[in-house]
Amino acid sequence: ESKEYVVQDGDVIVFRHSG
């Protein structure tokens, strides 16, 4: 599982990728 951190409009969104 890897995590991708994306900053959008001042908010941190975490996308969790399984595999």
Secondary structure by P-SEA (a helix, b strand, c coil): cbbbbbbcccbbbbbbbcc
